[in-house]
Amino acid sequence: MPALDRITRNPEVMGGKPCLRGMRVTVGMVVGLVASGHSRAEILAAYPYLQDEDINQSLAYAAWRVEEIEVPIPAA
């Protein structure tokens, strides 16, 4: 996994979904905004507490996750 120091996971914040810097802003929300065609400038204007690096790391995390292969562990 790439060094993603802004991506956090806490079961008590947004149900444990990957978030940005412990805030209630999920990686999925940011990736969804980018996928919907919103520019970085629009996202940063709508969410002034975010930074450009938050968007970079959200996209990097999403790219890493789609390449990840999950291997189920058989039940005992």
Buried (B, 14 or more C-beta within 10 A) or exposed (E): EEEBEBBBEEEEBBEEBBBBBEBEBBBBBBBEBBEEEBEEEEBBEEBEEBBEEBBBBBBBBBEEEEEEEEEEEEEE
